[in-house]
Amino acid sequence: MSDLSTRRDSADTSRSYPAVGLLIDGEWIYDRPACAHVINPSDERVLGPVPGATDGDYERVLAAAQRGFDLWRKVPPLERAAVLQRAAALVRERIELIATTITLEQGKPIHEARGEVLRAATFLDWDSAQLQRTYGRIVPSAYPLRQMVVREPIGPVAAFTPWNVPISAPSRKLSGSIAAGCSVIIKPAEETPAGACLFAQCFIDAGLPNGVLNVIFGPPAEVSKRLIGSPVIRMITLTGSVNVGKTLTRLAAEGMKPVLMELGGNAAALIDEDVDPIKVAALAGEAKFRLAGQYCTAPSRFLIHRSIYREFVDAFAEHAKALKVGDGFAEGVQMGPLVNERRLSAMQGLVDDAVKRGAKVDAGGQRIGNAGCFYEPTILSNVPLDADAMRLEPFGPLAACAPIDSMDEGLAIANSLELGLSGFVFTNSGLQADRLASEMQCGSVGINVFTSPAAEAPFGGYKESGIGREGGEESLDSYTISKTVLQQMVRI
């Protein structure tokens, strides 16, 4: 990987952008026609091209993944664990290079990029241990028959990851599939490809055999069709939007291939009358505008008890107005740009629709300047339930607030959508917390905290927010398959 390697030492000081390549059977390939160009969202300058795979590249990468699987599936668990551990150490060692690259191509403040790199390494830590706990079992039966259940890697995996967390999302999928003994072909987002390439290089330098990990780029519909339609691929995983998830699931169903889908959300935050609205508003401000609101577990629908509603909204708006927005490398910047112009248009559309329906703009509501993809941290109050901001995942720095007369009313609103990834409850009543956590229809519930499950806990959604779980003791389940062996314990 000559270009990435030669630029590794200089990236921290010059902020040069690494070359993006295809990784096929251990070889980085750069000389392909561009299928896209990477744009720095802070200043809208072109960072570099993204090479698109040719017909021959698809044939080669699928053959490499099959060979990689045939080899890697037989490697003992302790040896697989050692590779993951070395890769995790390299990720941490190269934190500045990888974080700088993320901020260049995605825009998030450099401190958030560093945090993402460290979080990505924790998935490798967890799965390097979890793969050693993927036990089989003996099923009691009538002697002399013995029934054994063993877990085996499912086969080559096709993985698709988004632009908002360009290291964290690939880490979950590469960590789980490689730990389980699978090979994997990953297609990172064209908007943020170089961070994923640097991440893949850590596996190569850690000693992962050729063909076990491959990176491909191309028009998304073409890549999906070519990979999922191949008999080589035995499992598909995506972190992305609901619509893309449904499309890939339909393609997978044609070959009866299992899927692991971590899809969108529109998280509700239920705020009870017995909490301090100022304190909760401060927490909400930190959570809502992290990554400019461009993450799937971001709180988006704030349903606040009427008795503290105005106090909460006013404090929330003041927090939003005080945030420093700018280039992710600038000193003191708390929120970076949106990833592209399309997200700017989406934000303005949500604001305009809400205002037309009677909502009030308490903070923000407009693009900042005309250079770079910057949008004001935005607080909307009195947002009607039929407004797009209440129904659609904003995936940006927009918080829709509405008053409620009871937590039961808030619960009904929270559960009214066909999405259920994350939810949040703020209350000082233990009984209320237990009841709402039990009845919220989502994959994770934060009680008096805005956070997401760490590597040691499962993560996934209810309803249209996904299928399957990543992390925790379930982290390898989707990448393995159970086989039952029946053995007659007598001589024949």
C-alpha positions in Angstrom: 0.0 0.0 0.0 2.6 2.4 -1.1 0.7 5.7 -1.2 -0.9 5.2 2.2 2.4 4.1 3.7 4.5 6.9 2.3 2.0 9.6 3.5 1.6 8.1 6.9 4.4 10.2 8.6 3.4 13.5 7.0 -0.4 13.5 7.4 -0.4 14.8 11.0 1.4 18.0 10.0 0.5 18.7 6.4 -3.0 17.2 6.6 -2.5 15.6 3.2 -5.3 13.3 2.1 -4.3 9.6 1.6 -4.8 7.9 -1.8 -7.9 5.8 -1.9 -7.6 2.3 -3.5 -9.3 -1.0 -4.0 -7.9 -3.8 -1.8 -8.1 -7.1 -3.5 -6.2 -10.2 -2.3 -3.7 -8.1 -0.4 -3.0 -5.6 -3.2 -3.9 -2.0 -3.3 -5.1 -0.8 -6.7 -5.3 2.9 -7.6 -5.4 3.1 -11.4 -9.1 2.7 -12.0 -11.5 5.4 -13.4 -13.0 7.5 -10.7 -16.5 6.6 -9.6 -16.7 9.6 -7.3 -14.6 12.4 -5.8 -14.2 13.1 -2.1 -15.2 16.6 -1.0 -14.0 18.3 2.2 -17.4 19.6 3.6 -15.7 22.5 5.4 -14.4 24.2 2.3 -15.9 22.1 -0.5 -12.5 21.5 -2.1 -11.9 18.2 -3.9 -9.6 15.9 -1.8 -9.2 13.1 -4.3 -10.8 10.5 -6.5 -12.4 7.2 -5.5 -11.5 4.4 -8.0 -14.4 2.2 -9.2 -14.1 -1.5 -9.7 -14.1 -3.0 -13.2 -15.7 -6.3 -14.2 -12.4 -8.0 -13.7 -12.0 -6.5 -10.2 -15.3 -8.0 -9.2 -14.3 -11.4 -10.4 -10.9 -11.2 -8.6 -12.3 -9.9 -5.3 -14.9 -12.6 -5.1 -12.3 -15.3 -5.9 -10.0 -13.8 -3.3 -12.7 -13.7 -0.6 -13.4 -17.4 -1.2 -9.7 -18.3 -1.0 -9.4 -16.1 2.1 -12.3 -17.8 3.8 -11.1 -21.3 3.0 -7.8 -20.4 4.7 -9.0 -18.2 7.6 -11.8 -20.5 8.8 -9.2 -23.1 9.7 -7.0 -20.7 11.7 -7.2 -21.5 15.4 -9.1 -19.0 17.6 -6.1 -17.9 19.6 -4.2 -17.0 16.4 -7.2 -15.1 15.0 -7.5 -13.3 18.4 -3.8 -12.3 18.2 -4.3 -10.7 14.7 -7.3 -8.7 16.0 -5.3 -7.6 19.1 -2.4 -6.4 16.9 -4.8 -4.6 14.6 -6.3 -2.8 17.6 -2.9 -1.7 18.8 -2.0 -0.3 15.4 -5.3 1.6 15.2 -4.5 3.3 18.5 -0.9 3.9 17.4 -2.1 5.6 14.2 -4.9 7.6 15.9 -3.7 11.0 14.6 -3.4 9.9 11.0 -6.8 8.2 11.0 -8.5 11.0 12.9 -7.1 13.7 10.7 -8.3 11.8 7.6 -11.8 11.5 9.1 -12.0 15.2 9.8 -10.8 16.1 6.3 -13.4 13.9 4.5 -16.3 14.0 7.0 -15.9 17.3 8.8 -16.4 16.4 12.4 -14.2 18.2 15.0 -10.9 16.5 15.4 -11.6 15.6 19.1 -14.7 13.7 17.9 -12.7 12.0 15.2 -10.1 10.8 17.8 -12.9 9.5 20.0 -14.3 7.5 17.0 -10.9 5.9 16.4 -10.6 4.9 20.0 -14.1 3.5 20.0 -13.4 1.5 16.8 -10.4 -0.2 18.6 -12.7 -1.3 21.4 -14.7 -3.5 19.0 -11.6 -5.3 18.0 -10.7 -5.7 21.7 -14.1 -7.2 22.5 -14.3 -9.6 19.6 -10.7 -10.8 20.0 -11.9 -12.1 23.4 -15.4 -13.1 22.3 -14.2 -15.4 19.6 -12.6 -17.5 22.3 -16.0 -17.9 24.0 -17.9 -19.1 20.9 -18.6 -22.4 22.4 -20.5 -25.5 21.2 -22.5 -27.8 23.4 -23.5 -31.4 24.0 -27.2 -32.0 23.8 -28.4 -34.8 26.2 -29.8 -37.8 24.3 -30.5 -41.5 24.6 -27.3 -43.4 24.8 -25.5 -44.5 22.6 -26.3 -41.4 20.5 -24.4 -38.3 21.1 -25.5 -34.9 19.7 -23.0 -32.1 19.4 -23.7 -28.5 18.4 -20.8 -26.6 16.9 -20.6 -23.0 15.6 -18.9 -22.5 12.3 -18.2 -19.3 10.3 -21.0 -18.7 7.8 -18.8 -17.8 4.8 -17.6 -14.8 2.9 -19.4 -11.6 4.0 -20.4 -8.5 2.0 -20.4 -5.4 4.3 -21.7 -1.9 3.5 -21.0 1.1 5.7 -22.0 4.7 5.9 -20.3 8.1 5.8 -21.2 9.4 9.2 -19.0 7.1 11.3 -16.4 6.0 8.7 -14.3 4.0 11.2 -16.7 2.9 13.9 -19.2 1.3 11.5 -16.5 -0.6 9.5 -14.9 -1.7 12.8 -18.1 -3.4 14.0 -18.4 -5.4 10.8 -14.8 -6.2 10.1 -14.2 -7.1 13.8 -17.2 -9.5 14.0 -16.8 -11.2 10.7 -13.0 -11.7 10.9 -13.2 -12.8 14.5 -15.8 -15.5 13.5 -13.5 -16.9 10.9 -15.1 -15.3 7.8 -13.6 -13.4 5.0 -15.2 -10.0 4.1 -15.6 -7.6 1.2 -16.4 -4.2 2.5 -17.8 -1.2 0.5 -17.3 1.9 2.6 -19.1 5.1 1.6 -17.7 7.0 -1.3 -18.0 10.3 0.8 -15.5 9.0 3.4 -13.4 6.2 1.9 -9.8 7.0 3.0 -10.4 6.4 6.7 -11.7 2.9 6.0 -8.6 2.2 3.8 -6.3 3.3 6.6 -8.3 1.0 9.0 -7.9 -1.9 6.6 -4.2 -1.3 6.4 -4.0 -1.9 10.2 -5.3 -5.5 9.6 -2.8 -6.1 6.8 0.1 -4.9 9.0 -1.2 -7.0 11.8 -0.7 -10.1 9.7 -4.1 -10.9 8.3 -3.7 -13.2 5.3 -4.4 -12.0 1.8 -8.0 -12.3 0.7 -9.5 -12.3 4.2 -10.2 -8.5 4.0 -11.0 -6.8 0.7 -12.1 -3.2 0.0 -14.2 -2.3 -3.1 -15.7 0.9 -4.5 -18.1 1.6 -7.3 -21.7 2.8 -8.0 -23.6 1.6 -4.9 -26.4 -0.2 -6.9 -23.8 -2.0 -9.0 -21.6 -3.1 -6.1 -24.7 -4.4 -4.2 -25.9 -6.3 -7.1 -22.6 -7.8 -8.0 -21.6 -8.9 -4.5 -25.0 -10.0 -3.1 -25.9 -11.8 -6.3 -22.7 -13.9 -6.3 -22.9 -17.4 -4.9 -19.6 -16.7 -3.1 -21.2 -14.3 -0.7 -23.1 -16.1 2.1 -24.1 -13.2 4.4 -24.8 -9.4 4.1 -24.4 -6.7 6.6 -25.3 -3.0 6.4 -25.3 0.1 8.5 -27.3 2.6 6.6 -30.8 4.0 5.9 -34.0 2.0 6.0 -34.6 2.3 2.3 -31.2 0.9 1.4 -31.6 -1.8 4.0 -34.8 -2.9 2.4 -33.2 -3.0 -1.0 -30.3 -5.1 0.1 -32.5 -7.4 2.1 -34.6 -8.0 -1.0 -31.5 -8.8 -3.0 -30.3 -11.2 -0.3 -33.7 -12.9 -0.1 -33.3 -14.0 -3.7 -30.4 -16.2 -2.6 -31.8 -17.1 0.8 -28.9 -15.2 2.4 -29.1 -14.0 6.0 -28.7 -10.3 6.8 -27.5 -8.1 9.6 -29.1 -4.7 9.3 -28.5 -1.7 11.5 -30.7 1.0 10.1 -32.1 4.4 10.8 -33.8 5.8 13.9 -35.6 8.9 15.0 -34.9 8.7 18.8 -37.5 10.2 21.2 -36.4 11.7 24.5 -39.2 11.7 27.1 -38.6 14.3 29.8 -40.7 14.1 33.0 -41.9 16.9 35.2 -39.7 15.9 38.2 -36.3 16.6 36.6 -34.2 19.8 36.5 -35.0 21.2 33.0 -31.8 23.2 32.9 -29.5 20.3 33.6 -31.4 18.0 31.1 -31.2 20.8 28.5 -27.4 21.0 28.9 -27.2 17.2 28.4 -29.5 17.4 25.4 -27.4 20.1 23.8 -24.2 18.0 24.1 -25.9 14.9 22.7 -28.0 16.5 19.9 -25.2 18.4 18.2 -22.5 15.8 18.5 -21.3 14.9 14.9 -23.7 17.7 13.9 -26.6 15.4 14.7 -25.5 13.0 11.9 -25.6 9.7 13.8 -28.4 7.2 14.0 -28.9 7.2 17.8 -29.0 11.0 18.1 -32.0 12.3 20.1 -34.3 14.1 17.7 -37.9 14.2 19.1 -38.0 15.9 22.5 -41.3 15.3 24.3 -41.3 17.4 27.4 -43.8 17.6 30.3 -45.8 20.8 29.9 -45.0 22.0 33.4 -41.3 22.4 32.5 -41.6 22.7 28.8 -40.8 26.4 28.2 -37.9 26.4 30.7 -36.4 23.4 29.0 -36.8 24.8 25.5 -35.3 28.2 26.4 -32.3 26.6 28.0 -31.9 24.2 25.1 -32.0 27.1 22.6 -29.5 29.1 24.6 -27.1 26.2 24.5 -27.6 25.8 20.7 -26.9 29.5 20.1 -23.7 29.4 22.1 -22.1 26.5 20.2 -19.0 27.3 18.0 -19.5 26.0 14.5 -16.7 25.7 12.1 -13.9 23.7 10.5 -13.1 20.6 12.5 -9.5 21.5 12.9 -10.2 25.0 14.2 -9.5 25.7 17.9 -12.6 25.4 20.1 -15.0 24.2 17.4 -17.8 22.2 18.9 -19.7 21.3 15.7 -18.5 20.8 12.2 -20.3 20.9 8.8 -22.9 18.6 7.4 -21.4 16.1 5.0 -22.7 17.6 1.7 -25.1 20.1 0.1 -27.9 17.5 0.1 -28.0 17.5 3.9 -28.2 21.3 3.9 -31.3 21.1 1.6 -32.8 18.4 3.8 -32.4 20.5 7.0 -33.9 23.5 5.4 -36.8 21.5 4.1 -37.6 20.1 7.6 -37.4 23.6 9.1 -39.6 25.2 6.4 -42.2 22.4 6.7 -42.4 22.7 10.5 -42.8 26.4 10.4 -45.5 26.2 7.8 -47.4 23.9 10.2 -47.1 26.2 13.1 -43.7 25.5 14.8 -41.5 28.2 16.1 -37.8 28.5 15.5 -36.2 29.1 18.9 -32.6 28.8 17.6 -30.9 28.5 14.2 -32.9 27.5 11.2 -30.5 28.6 8.5 -27.4 27.8 6.6 -24.2 29.6 7.9 -22.6 31.6 5.1 -22.2 30.3 1.6 -18.9 28.4 1.7 -18.8 25.0 3.3 -21.8 22.9 4.4 -22.4 24.6 7.7 -25.9 24.8 9.3 -27.0 26.5 12.5 -27.8 24.3 15.5 -31.5 24.4 15.4 -34.3 24.2 18.0 -37.9 24.0 16.9 -40.7 24.3 19.5 -44.4 23.4 19.4 -43.8 21.1 16.5 -47.0 19.3 15.4 -46.8 15.6 15.2 -47.6 15.6 11.5 -44.6 17.7 10.6 -41.8 16.0 8.8 -39.4 16.9 11.6 -41.4 14.6 13.9 -41.8 11.8 11.4 -38.5 11.6 9.5 -35.0 11.1 10.9 -33.4 14.5 10.5 -29.8 13.2 10.6 -28.6 16.7 11.3 -28.5 19.5 13.9 -32.2 19.8 14.3 -34.2 19.2 17.5 -38.0 19.0 17.3 -39.7 19.8 20.7 -43.3 19.3 21.7 -45.1 19.5 25.1 -46.9 16.5 26.6 -49.3 16.3 29.5 -48.1 12.9 30.7 -45.4 10.3 30.1 -48.0 8.0 28.8 -48.7 10.5 26.0 -45.0 10.8 25.3 -44.7 7.0 25.2 -47.5 6.7 22.7 -45.8 9.3 20.4 -42.4 7.7 20.8 -43.8 4.3 19.7 -45.9 5.7 16.9 -43.2 5.4 14.2 -42.1 2.3 12.4 -38.6 3.1 13.6 -37.1 1.9 16.9 -33.3 2.2 17.3 -32.8 4.2 20.4 -34.8 6.1 23.0 -34.2 8.2 26.1 -36.1 8.8 29.4 -35.4 11.5 32.0 -37.1 11.0 35.3 -36.3 10.7 39.0 -39.0 8.0 39.5 -37.5 4.5 39.6 -40.9 3.0 38.8 -41.4 5.4 35.9 -38.0 4.6 34.5 -38.5 0.8 34.7 -42.0 1.0 33.1 -40.9 3.3 30.2 -37.7 1.3 29.6 -39.9 -1.8 29.3 -42.5 -0.3 27.0 -40.4 1.8 24.6 -40.2 -0.1 21.4 -36.5 0.4 20.6 -33.2 -1.5 20.7 -31.6 0.6 23.5 -33.0 2.9 26.1 -30.9 5.5 28.0 -32.3 6.4 31.5 -31.1 9.9 32.5 -28.2 9.7 30.0 -27.7 10.2 26.3 -25.4 7.4 25.2 -25.2 4.3 23.0 -24.2 0.7 23.8 -20.5 0.0 24.0 -18.7 -2.9 22.5 -19.7 -5.2 25.4 -23.5 -4.7 24.9 -25.7 -5.6 21.9 -26.8 -2.9 19.6 -29.6 -3.0 17.0 -33.2 -1.9 16.4 -36.9 -2.8 16.6 -39.3 -2.8 13.7 -37.8 -1.1 10.6 -34.7 0.0 12.4 -33.0 -3.3 11.7 -32.4 -7.0 12.0 -29.9 -8.7 14.3 -27.5 -7.3 16.8 -23.9 -6.1 16.8 -21.7 -6.2 20.0 -22.0 -8.0 23.3 -22.1 -11.8 23.6 -24.2 -11.7 20.4 -21.5 -10.1 18.3 -20.5 -13.2 16.4 -23.9 -14.8 16.1 -24.8 -13.3 12.7 -21.4 -14.4 11.3 -21.6 -18.0 12.5 -24.0 -20.9 11.8 -24.9 -23.8 14.0 -24.2 -27.4 12.9 -25.5 -30.4 14.7 -23.3 -33.5 14.6 -25.0 -36.8 15.6 -22.6 -39.6 16.5 -23.5 -43.3 17.3 -21.2 -44.3 20.2 -20.9 -48.0 19.3 -18.6 -49.9 17.0 -20.0 -50.8 13.6 
